[in-house]
């Protein structure tokens, strides 16, 4: 395990602290960066997200989809968790906490923005860091590729309609054009770039060429993630300092969602007698979020300094330690599953 991946929680924590510190000491820097945008898309953030996503997209192998019929159970668990359960439970938890339980702690409009950010997280299944989680539980790499590939294809068509539906429930007007453009920018284009790159590497008829290439560019993905975290927390620095309670409030439903979805998917794998190398990644994929896309859409829809953007950024803060804890749970219970 690479140094950055092994201590990812520490690096994320340091970047969060750095972002907040820089945002307080030099707010003009982030104000300047914030205006470098067009149609709600900040170019600097977009560059960092591309740097983060592209290396992982090269790992997506669409030719492996043909093998899914041999072991459909793990894929069924992932798809049900991602597309039938997760978006709606996240919306329900957001509404429950910010329109009822926490209603006296935040103003209604800000609460709606927090709900919107959480919904965007719930509608965006992971396509990047999931490879790390699968590796940490010694999951079936080829099957993980199948799951990620099919999730990406579904997300191209399902993300915008489901997000628009759920955001509409919260009485927020959603510009369909922005959602669709975001899907194209942050899913279709990088996925296509990864596919083209992989095809060219495959043309060399040497699997080592793909391994060598992804190994060389993999550090850029982590650096893109950490740079994005610094930037996003820099934008939100004053809000965090003025009201640190907000971070805890947003984290509560996100934690419940994460552990709850993992529990549902993992127990389903156990009851269905799915092999551990498939069941563990299936549950982790269902739990993890494509927070890069959620952050990008939140910024595009509501702005860099919005409650929705803050909620998605808190999703980044919560996800890494949560996923590391779930990896530990999976490894401890490996013996419960058939091999």
C-alpha positions, 0 to 999 in steps of 0.5 A: 500500500502506497504511503498516501493511501495507507495514511490517507485519513491523516493527509485528509485531516491535514489538508482540511486544517490547511484549507481552513487555516489558509482560508482565514489567513488569506481569504483573498486568495480563495476569493480570486480563485472563486471568480475563475468560473463559467456557468457555475463551474469553477475551472480550478476545481474542475482541473483538480477533479479531473486530475483526481478522476482520470487515473481511476477511469483508466482502470475501468475495463468495459470488456470485463462486463461480459463476465458479470453473468457468471456471478450476478449476486454481488452486482445485484446487491451493489445496484440495489443499494446504490440505485433503489435504496441509497438515494432515497434513504439519504433524502429521507435522513436529510429531511428528518434531521434538518427539517425536524430534529435540527430545525431549531439549530439552522435556518430553513433555507440553509437547512434545505441546502444541506439536504440538497448536498446530502442528496447529491452525495446519495445519488453519486455512487463511487467510481474512484476510491472504491478500487482502494477499498476493494484492494484493502479487503483483497476483493476480486479486482475484475469483479470490482471493475465490472461493478464500477463499469456498470455503475458508471453507465447507469449514472450517465442516464440516472444521476440527473433524473434521480437528483432532480426528482429528489431535489424537487421534493425539497422544493429546490428549483433544479436547472436540468441543463446544469445537472446534465452538463455536470454529468457530461463533464465529470463522468462521460468525458473522463470515462471516455478519456480513460477508455481511449487511454486503456484502448491505446495501452491494450493495443500494445498487447501487453498488460504490463503497459496498463499497470505501469501507466496507472502506477505512474499516474496514480499519485496524481489522483491522490494529489488531486483529491488533497488539493481539492480538499484544501480548496473546498475547505478554504472556500468554507473556512469562515463558515466552519470557524463561525459555526463549527457545530454545522460540521457535526450536524451534517456528519450525523445523518451521513454517518447513519447513512454510511453504516446503514447502507453497508449493513444492509448490503453486507448482511444481504451478501452474508444471507445470500452466501456470496463469496467474501471477495465479491460480497465485501467490495459490493457492500463497500461500493454501495456505501462509498460516494462519488463525492467528486461529482457531488461536490462539482454539481453542488458548486454548479447548482448552488455556488462555492459558498453554499450550504450544499457545497459544504455538505458535500465537502463534509461528505469527503471529511466523513467518508475516508475514516468511515470507509477505513473502519468498514474495511476493518469490519469486513476483514475481521468478519471474513471467516463468516463468508464462503471463499 
